[in-house]
Amino acid sequence: MKSSDTSSAEPSNDETDNSQIYASQSEGSESGRFDMSSIVEVPRWQRILKAIDLPVQFLRIGLLVLIIWAWESRWIFKGWSPFGFELFPEIIPLFQGVPSEAWDFILDIWDDSTFWADFWVTLQEALLGFVIGSGLGFIVGLLLGSFKKVAKVLSPFLIFTNAVPKIALAPILILWYGVDIASKVALATIIVFFIVQIPVQAAVSGVDPDLDVVATSMGATQFQKFRYVVIPGILGPLFGALRLSSIYSILAVVLGEFIVSKRGLGQRLLYETNNFGMGKAIALITILAGLALVFNAIIGMMERRFLRWQDTEARGKVVSL
């Protein structure tokens, strides 16, 4: 046998070394793929600190302290007119209200049964308007998004109704439903309806048709496609609309109580403002804002529950800590 044949039959040193390297790498990758000891678990306290983000919290607290100091010292009421333009007017002492006065009012209302009666009326109006309006908006948006012909027929009427200033309907609704809670519930229902109906209809219309084709090819029924394709696809816009409508439901009932009402926080707020009780008015505004935050927090918890399959950044946040 020739020496050339012998050399061609045996692999070269370079080829042998390369094969050994590839074999060692593949063995390492195979062994590392199932080696759970290489994964370092982050302690729970570190995850909590990362979620809290202490530097951001310190900056927020510092900014809050600065605002309260400027407010309590009445520095913000002195006015500011840069370049001769009155950006912030000077407020006379009669119209000034400071946080300490608002805090005193909040401490005094715990034993005030009249206040809690007004609070219950406003809460009841806002809840009924939110539930009825969002429920109807969800159903109508779902139907119009699913049936294009029906949407073409009804869209001009819905667009015209939505274009009407809702607060302009308040006097008419009060004449129709009276000065009790029904007129405020009707106003909140109309406002909340369009806030929910429009994004739900758009979300249903925007569901990826390829998902419907895939579900149909897998033998899914109409109900199964509705449950596993349509509903998950519209949950994000739906919860976003619910968060917004929860705030506007409170806004609607307070505006209705401003016009005419027997009871309610809006009527009490108007009374305090007309009697120059600015500290009490600020306290009532703070309570209404707190009520809106509670509504948003509840919806936020529901959103995190139903959208837990999304990543953290994709889910909507209500109160960011």
C-alpha positions as CSV (number, residue, x, y, z in Angstrom):
1,M,0.0,0.0,0.0
2,K,1.2,3.4,-0.8
3,S,2.0,6.0,1.7
4,S,-0.5,8.4,0.2
5,D,-3.3,5.8,0.8
6,T,-2.3,5.3,4.4
7,S,-2.2,9.0,5.0
8,S,-5.6,9.6,3.4
9,A,-7.2,6.7,5.4
10,E,-6.1,8.2,8.8
11,P,-7.7,11.5,9.9
12,S,-5.3,14.4,10.3
13,N,-4.5,15.9,13.7
14,D,-6.5,19.1,13.0
15,E,-9.6,17.1,12.1
16,T,-9.2,15.0,15.3
17,D,-8.8,18.1,17.4
18,N,-11.8,19.8,15.9
19,S,-14.0,16.7,16.4
20,Q,-12.9,16.5,20.0
21,I,-13.8,20.2,20.5
22,Y,-17.2,19.8,19.0
23,A,-17.8,16.7,21.0
24,S,-16.8,18.4,24.2
25,Q,-19.0,21.4,23.4
26,S,-22.0,19.2,22.6
27,E,-21.5,17.2,25.8
28,G,-21.3,20.5,27.8
29,S,-24.4,21.8,26.2
30,E,-26.3,18.6,26.8
31,S,-25.2,18.4,30.4
32,G,-25.8,22.1,31.0
33,R,-29.3,22.0,29.5
34,F,-30.5,19.9,32.4
35,D,-28.2,21.2,35.1
36,M,-30.5,23.2,37.3
37,S,-27.7,24.0,39.8
38,S,-26.4,26.6,37.3
39,I,-29.6,28.7,37.8
40,V,-29.2,31.2,40.6
41,E,-32.4,32.0,42.4
42,V,-32.9,35.6,43.3
43,P,-34.0,36.0,47.0
44,R,-37.5,37.2,47.6
45,W,-36.3,40.3,49.5
46,Q,-34.2,41.4,46.5
47,R,-37.3,41.0,44.2
48,I,-39.4,43.1,46.5
49,L,-36.7,45.8,46.7
50,K,-36.4,45.8,42.9
51,A,-40.2,46.1,42.5
52,I,-40.4,49.0,45.1
53,D,-37.5,50.9,43.5
54,L,-36.4,52.9,46.6
55,P,-34.7,55.8,44.7
56,V,-38.0,56.5,42.9
57,Q,-39.9,56.3,46.1
58,F,-37.6,58.7,47.8
59,L,-37.9,61.2,45.0
60,R,-41.7,60.9,45.1
61,I,-41.8,61.5,48.9
62,G,-39.5,64.5,48.5
63,L,-41.6,66.0,45.8
64,L,-44.8,65.4,47.9
65,V,-43.2,67.1,50.9
66,L,-42.2,70.1,48.7
67,I,-45.7,70.5,47.3
68,I,-47.3,70.3,50.8
69,W,-44.8,72.8,52.2
70,A,-45.4,75.3,49.4
71,W,-49.2,74.7,49.8
72,E,-49.3,74.9,53.6
73,S,-47.1,78.0,53.7
74,R,-49.5,79.6,51.2
75,W,-46.5,80.4,48.9
76,I,-48.4,79.1,45.9
77,F,-51.2,81.6,46.4
78,K,-48.8,84.6,46.0
79,G,-49.1,84.3,42.2
80,W,-46.5,84.2,39.4
81,S,-46.4,86.5,36.4
82,P,-43.4,85.8,34.2
83,F,-42.7,88.4,31.5
84,G,-45.8,90.3,32.5
85,F,-48.1,87.3,31.8
86,E,-50.3,86.2,34.7
87,L,-49.6,82.5,34.7
88,F,-50.8,81.9,38.3
89,P,-53.0,84.6,39.7
90,E,-52.7,85.9,43.3
91,I,-55.4,84.4,45.5
92,I,-57.0,86.4,48.2
93,P,-57.1,84.9,51.7
94,L,-60.8,84.2,51.6
95,F,-60.4,81.8,48.7
96,Q,-57.3,80.0,50.1
97,G,-57.4,76.5,51.5
98,V,-54.4,74.6,52.9
99,P,-53.9,70.8,53.6
100,S,-54.1,71.3,57.4
101,E,-57.7,72.6,57.1
102,A,-58.6,69.7,54.8
103,W,-57.0,67.2,57.3
104,D,-59.0,68.6,60.2
105,F,-62.2,68.2,58.2
106,I,-61.4,64.5,57.4
107,L,-60.8,63.8,61.1
108,D,-64.1,65.3,62.0
109,I,-66.3,63.4,59.5
110,W,-65.8,60.0,61.0
111,D,-68.7,60.5,63.4
112,D,-70.8,62.6,61.0
113,S,-73.7,60.4,59.8
114,T,-74.8,63.1,57.3
115,F,-71.5,62.9,55.5
116,W,-71.7,59.1,55.3
117,A,-75.2,59.4,53.9
118,D,-73.9,61.7,51.2
119,F,-71.0,59.4,50.6
120,W,-73.3,56.3,50.1
121,V,-75.5,58.2,47.7
122,T,-72.5,59.2,45.5
123,L,-71.0,55.7,45.7
124,Q,-74.3,54.1,44.8
125,E,-74.8,56.4,41.8
126,A,-71.3,55.8,40.5
127,L,-71.4,52.0,40.9
128,L,-74.8,51.7,39.2
129,G,-73.8,53.9,36.3
130,F,-70.5,52.1,35.9
131,V,-72.0,48.6,36.0
132,I,-74.9,49.3,33.7
133,G,-72.9,51.5,31.3
134,S,-69.9,49.2,31.0
135,G,-72.2,46.1,30.7
136,L,-74.2,47.6,27.9
137,G,-71.1,49.0,26.2
138,F,-69.4,45.6,26.3
139,I,-72.4,43.8,24.8
140,V,-73.1,46.3,22.0
141,G,-69.4,46.6,21.2
142,L,-69.1,42.8,21.0
143,L,-72.1,42.5,18.7
144,L,-71.2,45.4,16.4
145,G,-67.6,44.1,16.1
146,S,-68.8,40.7,15.2
147,F,-71.6,41.6,12.8
148,K,-70.2,44.1,10.2
149,K,-73.6,44.8,8.5
150,V,-75.3,45.7,11.8
151,A,-72.3,48.0,12.6
152,K,-72.8,49.8,9.2
153,V,-76.4,50.4,9.9
154,L,-76.1,51.6,13.5
155,S,-72.7,53.5,13.3
156,P,-74.1,56.9,12.1
157,F,-76.6,56.9,15.0
158,L,-74.0,55.9,17.6
159,I,-71.5,58.5,16.2
160,F,-74.1,61.3,16.4
161,T,-75.2,60.3,19.9
162,N,-71.5,60.2,21.1
163,A,-70.9,63.6,19.6
164,V,-73.6,65.2,21.7
165,P,-72.0,66.9,24.8
166,K,-73.1,64.6,27.6
167,I,-73.3,67.3,30.2
168,A,-75.9,69.0,28.0
169,L,-78.2,66.0,28.6
170,A,-78.1,66.4,32.4
171,P,-81.0,69.0,32.6
172,I,-83.2,66.8,30.3
173,L,-82.4,63.6,32.3
174,I,-83.2,65.4,35.5
175,L,-86.6,66.4,34.1
176,W,-87.2,62.9,33.0
177,Y,-85.9,60.9,36.0
178,G,-86.3,63.5,38.8
179,V,-83.8,64.9,41.2
180,D,-83.1,61.6,42.9
181,I,-80.3,59.1,42.1
182,A,-81.9,57.9,38.8
183,S,-81.0,61.0,36.8
184,K,-77.3,60.7,37.9
185,V,-77.2,57.0,37.1
186,A,-78.6,57.7,33.7
187,L,-76.0,60.4,33.0
188,A,-73.1,58.1,34.2
189,T,-74.5,55.2,32.1
190,I,-74.5,57.2,28.9
191,I,-70.9,58.5,29.4
192,V,-69.5,55.1,30.5
193,F,-71.3,53.3,27.6
194,F,-69.4,55.0,24.8
195,I,-66.1,54.8,26.7
196,V,-66.4,51.0,26.7
197,Q,-68.3,50.3,23.5
198,I,-65.9,52.0,21.1
199,P,-62.7,50.2,22.1
200,V,-64.4,46.9,22.5
201,Q,-65.9,47.1,19.0
202,A,-62.5,48.1,17.6
203,A,-60.8,45.3,19.4
204,V,-63.3,42.6,18.2
205,S,-62.9,43.9,14.6
206,G,-59.1,43.8,15.0
207,V,-58.8,40.2,16.1
208,D,-56.3,38.4,13.9
209,P,-58.3,36.4,11.2
210,D,-55.6,33.8,11.0
211,L,-56.4,32.8,14.5
212,D,-60.0,32.2,13.5
213,V,-58.8,30.1,10.5
214,V,-56.5,28.0,12.8
215,A,-59.3,27.5,15.3
216,T,-61.7,26.5,12.6
217,S,-59.2,24.0,11.1
218,M,-58.8,22.4,14.5
219,G,-62.6,21.9,14.7
220,A,-63.5,24.6,17.2
221,T,-67.1,25.6,17.5
222,Q,-68.3,29.2,17.4
223,F,-68.5,29.3,21.2
224,Q,-65.0,27.9,21.6
225,K,-63.7,30.5,19.1
226,F,-65.4,33.2,21.0
227,R,-64.0,32.0,24.3
228,Y,-60.4,31.2,23.3
229,V,-59.8,33.6,20.4
230,V,-62.1,36.7,20.7
231,I,-62.2,37.2,24.5
232,P,-58.4,36.9,25.1
233,G,-57.8,39.3,22.2
234,I,-60.1,42.1,23.6
235,L,-59.3,41.8,27.3
236,G,-56.5,44.4,27.2
237,P,-58.6,47.2,25.5
238,L,-61.5,46.2,27.7
239,F,-59.7,46.7,31.0
240,G,-58.2,49.9,29.7
241,A,-61.7,51.2,29.0
242,L,-63.0,50.0,32.4
243,R,-60.2,51.9,34.2
244,L,-61.1,55.1,32.4
245,S,-64.9,54.6,32.7
246,S,-64.6,54.1,36.5
247,I,-63.2,57.6,36.8
248,Y,-65.7,59.1,34.5
249,S,-68.6,57.5,36.3
250,I,-67.7,59.4,39.5
251,L,-67.2,62.6,37.4
252,A,-70.6,62.2,35.8
253,V,-72.5,61.8,39.1
254,V,-70.7,64.7,40.7
255,L,-71.6,67.0,37.8
256,G,-75.2,65.8,38.0
257,E,-75.2,66.6,41.7
258,F,-73.8,70.0,41.0
259,I,-76.9,70.8,38.9
260,V,-79.5,69.5,41.3
261,S,-79.6,66.8,44.0
262,K,-81.1,66.0,47.3
263,R,-77.9,64.3,48.7
264,G,-74.4,63.4,47.6
265,L,-70.8,64.5,47.9
266,G,-71.2,66.8,44.8
267,Q,-73.9,68.7,46.5
268,R,-71.9,69.0,49.7
269,L,-68.8,70.2,47.7
270,L,-70.9,72.8,45.9
271,Y,-72.3,74.0,49.3
272,E,-68.8,74.3,50.9
273,T,-67.5,76.2,47.8
274,N,-70.4,78.6,47.9
275,N,-69.7,79.3,51.6
276,F,-66.0,79.8,51.0
277,G,-65.1,76.6,53.0
278,M,-62.1,76.0,50.8
279,G,-60.4,73.6,53.2
280,K,-63.5,71.4,53.4
281,A,-63.8,71.6,49.6
282,I,-60.3,70.4,49.1
283,A,-60.9,67.5,51.6
284,L,-64.0,66.5,49.6
285,I,-62.1,66.6,46.3
286,T,-59.4,64.4,47.9
287,I,-62.1,61.9,49.1
288,L,-63.6,61.7,45.6
289,A,-60.1,61.2,44.1
290,G,-59.5,58.4,46.7
291,L,-62.8,56.8,45.7
292,A,-61.7,56.8,42.1
293,L,-58.3,55.2,43.0
294,V,-60.2,52.4,44.9
295,F,-62.3,51.7,41.8
296,N,-59.1,51.6,39.7
297,A,-57.3,49.4,42.1
298,I,-60.1,46.8,42.1
299,I,-60.1,46.8,38.3
300,G,-56.4,46.6,38.2
301,M,-56.4,43.4,40.4
302,M,-59.0,41.9,38.1
303,E,-56.8,42.7,35.1
304,R,-53.8,41.1,36.6
305,R,-55.9,38.1,37.4
306,F,-57.3,37.6,33.9
307,L,-54.2,38.8,32.0
308,R,-51.6,36.8,34.1
309,W,-50.6,35.1,30.8
310,Q,-49.1,38.3,29.6
311,D,-45.7,39.6,30.8
312,T,-45.6,42.3,33.5
313,E,-44.9,45.2,31.1
314,A,-47.8,44.3,28.9
315,R,-50.4,44.4,31.6
316,G,-51.9,47.7,32.6
317,K,-50.9,49.2,35.9
318,V,-53.2,51.2,38.0
319,V,-51.0,52.4,40.9
320,S,-47.3,52.0,40.2
321,L,-45.3,51.5,43.4
